[in-house]
Amino acid sequence: MRGNATKVGLWKRTSFRSYHVSPIMDFPSSTSESTEYSTLQSFLNDKSSLDEAINNFISTPDSSSTEDKLIRSWDALGLTASQTAADSESQEKLVSFLKALRERDTNVGDVEGQTVSWSSLPLFGRQIRERWNYDESAAQKEEEAANNWANANAFAARVTATASAFDSSDPLDFSLYAIWALRAALEDKDDVPEATVRAAAMWILYAGEVLRKQSKDQRSYEGKVAQAGNKYPKKEWNGFEMDRWRSWGNRFGNISEVSPCEETKDIAKKAKRHMGDLANC
């Protein structure tokens, strides 16, 4: 029996602000100047403890509205994640920060007529989706953009690995983003740039176990949001399935052998190997 279908909303920008020109994730130019951003930098650089960082992060010294405070906070976290190397200890520190923040029952204020606390991570999922952009051609030309995209996917994967399984209301569940990344790299076309393959591999390396479990239990999504890519027009996939999981493994294996790029071969080989390690999960 298939898992419960998940409805996914698409979010639009509702305000006009100055944005960084970025082919991957667009953040307001003021994000790197915010108190929330500097708080996260201090924490990652071991200049403050976890508790100190949380206290500084949730404080609101100005007269910002609740929504502005939340947007500024999540943008700071998203920008920091995209700038933090995918395989670094700092990525794990960011995940521990988010998990600790989830344990804070401190009120933020009112959002859409309801009083919310930090423990529910209000607007977190919405704001991450707001910034989740990818320009493949730009990533091919700019190494920094490619790195940022891999880092962002690694963070989302690490966060997803901590989420409640099959709970679409869990703000830390970004499983659908895994399908998007894997579909772009493995299901749409044969000639795929390294940046796209690397981003997909992050999901296998850092959330592979939970993705395989969802594939075994056939977690599905409503509509066409998780449909098969262009290479598989006859597949009726609408989420995670073992048939799809096996096709991902086969494609990683193929890329590891035929790609003209050594970096792409290496990351595809790592992903393929890790999928093999998960065979009994």
C-alpha positions, 0 to 999 in steps of 0.5 A, spaced: 500 500 500 502 506 498 504 511 503 500 517 504 500 522 498 503 529 500 500 536 497 506 541 496 504 548 495 509 553 491 510 559 494 511 566 490 515 572 492 510 577 495 515 583 496 520 587 492 527 587 495 534 588 493 536 581 491 543 578 490 544 576 483 545 568 484 544 563 479 542 558 485 539 561 491 537 568 491 537 572 498 536 579 499 543 583 499 542 585 506 542 577 509 549 577 510 549 583 514 544 581 519 545 579 526 542 572 525 547 571 519 553 574 524 550 569 529 551 563 525 558 565 523 560 566 530 557 559 532 560 555 526 567 559 528 566 556 535 566 563 538 559 562 541 556 556 544 550 553 542 545 556 547 548 563 546 547 562 538 540 560 539 539 566 544 542 571 539 538 568 533 531 568 536 532 575 539 529 581 536 532 588 538 528 592 533 521 593 531 521 587 526 514 584 525 514 577 526 514 575 519 520 579 517 524 576 523 522 569 521 524 571 513 530 574 515 532 568 520 531 563 515 534 567 509 540 567 514 540 560 515 539 558 508 545 563 506 550 560 511 548 553 509 549 554 501 556 557 503 558 551 508 562 545 505 557 539 504 562 534 507 564 539 513 563 538 520 560 545 520 554 542 516 553 538 522 553 544 527 548 547 523 543 541 523 544 541 531 543 548 531 536 547 527 534 541 532 536 545 538 532 551 535 526 546 535 526 545 542 525 552 544 518 553 546 519 561 546 514 565 542 516 568 536 509 572 535 503 572 531 503 569 524 496 569 520 493 570 526 496 565 530 501 565 536 507 561 534 513 559 537 520 557 535 519 550 536 514 549 530 520 552 526 514 557 523 515 559 515 521 555 515 519 550 509 516 556 506 522 560 506 527 554 503 522 553 498 522 560 496 529 560 495 530 554 492 532 555 485 537 552 480 540 554 473 544 549 470 547 553 465 550 558 470 552 552 475 556 550 469 560 556 468 561 558 475 564 554 480 562 558 486 555 557 484 556 549 483 559 549 490 553 553 493 548 548 490 551 542 492 552 545 499 544 547 499 542 540 497 547 536 502 544 541 508 537 539 506 539 532 505 542 532 512 536 535 515 531 530 512 535 525 515 532 527 522 525 528 520 519 524 522 518 519 516 512 520 512 510 526 516 509 531 511 507 536 516 514 536 519 518 542 517 524 538 516 522 533 511 525 535 504 524 529 501 521 531 495 527 536 494 531 529 493 526 527 487 527 533 484 535 533 484 535 526 482 530 527 477 534 532 474 541 528 474 538 521 472 532 522 469 531 527 464 537 527 459 544 523 458 549 529 458 548 532 465 553 537 468 557 535 474 554 540 478 547 537 477 550 530 479 553 532 485 547 535 488 543 529 487 549 525 490 548 529 496 541 526 497 544 519 497 550 520 501 546 524 507 539 521 506 540 515 503 537 511 508 531 514 509 530 515 502 531 508 501 526 506 506 521 511 503 522 507 496 520 501 499 514 503 502 512 507 496 511 514 499 507 518 493 505 525 492 499 528 489 499 531 482 505 531 477 510 534 482 514 527 483 513 524 476 518 521 472 523 525 468 523 525 460 528 519 459 522 515 462 516 517 459 512 510 460 514 510 468 508 512 472 512 514 478 509 519 483 514 519 488 519 514 491 519 506 489 524 501 489 523 501 481 525 508 481 531 507 486 534 501 482 534 506 476 537 511 480 543 506 482 544 504 475 544 511 472 549 513 477 553 506 475 553 508 468 555 515 469 561 513 473 563 509 467 562 514 461 562 521 464 568 525 461 569 528 467 573 525 473 570 529 478 563 527 476 565 519 475 568 520 482 561 522 486 557 518 482 561 512 484 561 514 491 553 515 490 553 508 487 557 505 492 553 508 498 546 505 495 549 498 495 551 499 502 544 500 503 541 494 500 539 491 506 536 497 510 
